[in-house]
Amino acid sequence: MKSVAQQISDMQKKSAVVAIKSGDTVKVHQKIVEGGKERVQVFEGLVIKVGRGGSLTQTFTVRRVASGVGVEKTYLIHSPNVLKVEIVRRSRVRRNYLSYMRELTGKSARLSSIDFDRQAVNTIHDEVAELEEAKIHEEKLESYDPEAAKAEKVAEEAEAKAATAETPTEPA
């Protein structure tokens, strides 16, 4: 007999998730809501930590270097905002928390990769997340009007010309 907390936890879990390990290079598709608009942002990096495996609150930390600055993001794997996780590359590591990767740069920051079946690992389908991603993509396509974009660009150029024409030039 499951407790009420366990039943609620099982209801909130995603039906299928990718088996992520430390040392994997992953692409995380995250839903971002800004104002009234939604978009999908992809964050690619190295998984340096996986925590609380098998539970509703399972997390993984992804690190990448962007413009010379190390950026780390921690994701809840069962979060509705995490639409998809793709494993790009697997590496051989001997520990779960790769904190030493923070100090390494250049060639020393590379991990030795291992062969794996990328198709088999990434074939997990979450129907809800796929529908959500398709809906966001369709909304983006519907809201884009090429004629309106051209008209807006022409108006901006005319405004810029008018602004430069109105500025009096000083005699030398």
Buried (B, 14 or more C-beta within 10 A) or exposed (E): EEEEEEEEBEEEBBEEBBEBBBBBBBBBBBBEEEEEEBEBEEBEBBBBBBBEEEEBEBBBBBBBEEEEEEEEEEBBBBBEEBBBBBBEBBBEBEEBEBEEBEEEEEEEEEBEEEEEEEEEBBEBEBEEBEEBBEEBEEEEEEEEEEEEEEEEEEEEEEEEEEEEEEEEEEEE
